[in-house]
Amino acid sequence: MPRVLRLLVFVSLLGCLGQAGAQGAAPLRVGVSNNAPNLFMNEQGQASGILIDLLREIASAERWTLEFVPCEWAACVDLLAAGRIDLLPDVAWSEDRARVLALHRVPVLHSWSQVYARPGSGIRALPDLKGKRIAVLGSSIQSQILPDILASYGATAVLVPAASLERAFALAGQGDVDAVAANHFFGDLQAAGQGLQATGVVFNPTRVYYAALPGRQQAVLDAIDRQLEAWRADPQSVYFATLRQWQGREKAQVMPSSLWWALATAVGLLLSALAVASWLRTEVAVRTRELRENDEKLTTILDSVESLIYIKDTQSCYQYVNGAMCRLLNRPAAAIVGHDDETLFGVVQSRITRAGDHVVLTEQRRYETEEHLSGKVFLTTKIPLARDGTVYALCGISTDITPNKQAEESLRIAAIVFQSGEGMCVLNPEAMMIEANEAWGILVGTPAAELPGTAFPPFALEQDGDDYRERMWDMVRRDQTWQGEVWTRRRNGQAYPAWLTVSAVRDANGVLTNFVCTQSDISARKQADEKIVQLAYYDPLTGLPNRRLLEDRIETALQHANRSHAKAAIMYLDLDGFKAINDTYGHAYGDDILKMVSQRLLSTSRKEDTVARLGGDEF
């Protein structure tokens, strides 16, 4: 009995020491590379960015102390591997990284990579990168996957690694390389400053995580998952507020077709009015009232059109502007007429617009181009105005196509994402398949072309559990989204665990139109989790629970005994003379003895009992 009491006192002391350790917990060391707006060190030397703000919110909720460690990306990776930082934000998922790093389940951001180049580079698609020199951040996800993507197009390029993203963009801006590849968050912020622009080359849609070393910060990663799951379920949460603060832009609406008809009508009216005005000059005396009325009507029509309509003379000075032009410049017509583009838009923009004017006035032909004015994209058509065979002015019509451009970009990105490696499908409101990508077909074991018209496959929350589909559809219709770990089967009957996300899509009137689903096979992760648990809680030699698991079970048994006023028993077993066996017959023989003792102890214990090896010859 005294020995048992001593053991209980020892367990109590361990609990006290654990509480004291928790109260004086070391700060969580976080690596901060420079990848704005995701994360960076600001001018005051403080960590900032989307991922930093979100991590601070989680740390506040979890009562963590954060210590930020500035480092270049490659150095951050080395510091994590050496254990000198605990957490590395902004890690894009890849199979290699998932094997060597511990990641949480719910991605903190979704991103993609894009190529940026100088205007006139001719780079519009992936095959255009053949033979080019492309700057990338050393050890980045772009440096790892871009060669394989190019190889699939039968192309190769020379990748030039840089120590930082700023250096990579500087190389492209100075002309030392042909282009630079980076994540679109950083690229969109930095490109203009280096005289670069986004090309049509977009690749590797991916998920972004916080990473730790396996087995080191699992409690931290679990806490991050809890917070992200709660935030993403609430549109008013700090998660969405942070995203809106850093990158909030309303989705552009596609230009209605009626506006195109209005524009065409206005152009026709303008040309007709010019012809009528020429004819009316010969009959001014008798047609003054009609001319005034028609002029007022034309002005009303032109001013109501959202397109910019203007007339310039041969010196590119404005002679007429409509209401849309006045609204763009926030000036009355009198403050615009008589001025040129250099006065109104600056030297750089005037050089671009004057180049088009020169073509129209000297070559006497129609000219179309895209122009960037006041942060918007315009489709501009310029036509020469001639009298007696001599061009005396030009008429320009510029239509804002910014929403179209943004919509085209969104559709292009959506198409790329749909063809990514993650399983995706679209269903009608009755949960019948409309479309699925190849990755989904591979997961369920059915070619994607055969899936439209079929029902969504059954799944359960536990292996061999009941079908959960109807309850899930009810929750999605009510809450708009659902995600979780499920068990489902392939066409051949093989069961596998998956991470399933389902979202409801509604029209402008709130009517349900579709369900969108994504699915990932998490078999490898489940196996890795089981292996980690085995290593953490069980003795590798005997397979018995180790000291850590024993302490947990003792604490649980004591709590149960206190609640139920029952008794709990502990037996401590120490093999006398075991050292002599090792010294005489060798450690292999000694290991066999320990295994044999373990089996005998198990054979004499009940199913609810715990047999553990504390270490050495102690059980």
C-alpha positions, 0 to 999 in steps of 0.5 A: 500500500505505501508504494501505491500511495507514493505512486499516486503522490507522484502522479499528482506532482506530475499534474501540478508540474504540468499546470505550472508549465502551462502557465509559463508556456513558451511563446509560439515562434512564427516565421515571417517571410516577405509575401505581401499581402499574406505576410510581411514586416511593415515599415515599423518592423512589425509583422503584418498581413492577412495570415498574421492578422488571422493568427493574432485573432486565434492566439487571442482566443487560445491565450497564446503568446506570439513571437515573430521571427523575420526571415527569407522564405528559404531561411524560414524553412531551414529554421522550421526544420531545425526547430528554431521556429514553431510555425511557418505560415503561407505554405502552399499545399503539395504532396511533398510538403504534406509528407514532411510537414504537419498541416491543419485540415481547413485551408486558411486561403486559396491561391494560384500562381501567375506569370508577370512580364513586361508589356509586349513580351508576347507571353499569353499562354504556357507554351509561350514560356518555351526557352524563356528565363523565368525568375522564381523564389528559391524553394517555392512551390512555383519552382517545384511544379512549373517545370513539370507543367511546361513539360506537359506542353513539350516546353522547357524554360530556364528557372532563375531562383531568387532569394526573395520575391522582391528580387525576383520581380526586380530581375524581371523589371530590369530585363535580366529575365523574361518573366517572373512567376509568383502567387497572385496576391504578391504579384498583383501588388508588385507588378506595376511598381516594376513595370510589369503586367499580369499575363494570361498564364495562370497555374497551380490553384492551391490551398494555403496553410500554417505548417509545423513539424510533425508531432511538434505543434498538433494542439496548435494546428487543431486550434487553428482548425477549430477557429477556421471552421467556426469563422468560415461558417459565419459570413460576419466573422473576423475571418471575412472581415480581415479578407475584406480589409486586405483584398475586398473587391466586389465582383464585377457584373457583366455588361448587359447586352442592352448597353451594347445596343444603346451604344450602337444606337448612339453611334448611328445617331451621332453619324446621322446627326453630323450628316444632318448638321452639314445639310442644315447649314444651307437652310439655317434661316428656315430650320433654326428651330428644328436644328435646336430641337434636334441638337437638344435631343442628340445631346440628351441621348449622347449624355445618357450613354455610359460610353465616352464619346468625344471629338478631337481636332488634328492637334488631338485637342478635344472639341466635344465631349459627352456627359460620360467623359465629364463624369470620368474626369469630374469636370464640366465640358468647358474645362475639357474642350480645348485641352489635350490628353497630356493636360487631362491624363498626364504625359504617359497616357497621352503618348498612348492615346496620341499614337492611336490618334496619329493612325486615324488622322494620317492613315485616314482609317478606323482604329480599335484598341484597349485603353486604360483610363482612371483605373478602368479598361475601355474598348476604344474605336476611333474614326476619321471625320473628313470634309471635302476629302480632308480629315479635319477631326476624329470621333472616339467612342470608348466603352468601359469593358472592365466588368467584362474583363473581370468576368472573363478572368473569373471564368478562366480561373474557374475553368482552371480550378475545375480541372485541378487535381481536387475532385469537383462536381456540380449538381442540380437542386434535386442532388443529381449530377450535372457535371464532374471533373476527371479528379472526381471520376477517379475518386469514385471509380467512374469516368467523369463522362458517365456521371451526369444524370446519376445520384450523388454517391452514398456516404457515412460519417463513420465506416460502415455507418448509415447513409448521411446524405439526406441529413447533409442536404437538409443542412446545406439548404438551411446553412448554405454549406457543409463540410466534414470527414466522411466514409464512401465507396468507389464503384468497385466497392472499395471504402475510403475516407474523404474530406467533403465540402458542399455549398449551395448556389442561389440566384439573385432572388435567393432560389436554389439553383445548384450544389457545388461539391469538392472531395479529397481522398484523405486515406494517406492522412488518416494512416499518418495520423494513426501512425503518429498516435501509435508512436506517441502513445505506445511502446515500439518494442512491446506494443503496450501503452507507454508512460504518457498513455498510462498517466492519462488512463490513471487520471481518467480512472481516478476521476471515475473512481471519485465520481462513483465512489469506487476503488482503483488499483495499480500494480507496479512490476520491476524485473529483478536481475534483468540487467544480467540477462542483457549482459550475458545473452545480449539485448536481443534476448532481453527484448524477447524476454520483455515481449514474453512478459508483456504477453503474459501480463496481457493474458492475465488481465481483463479487457478494461485493464491497462498493461503498460511498459514504463521503460526498461524492465518496469511494467 
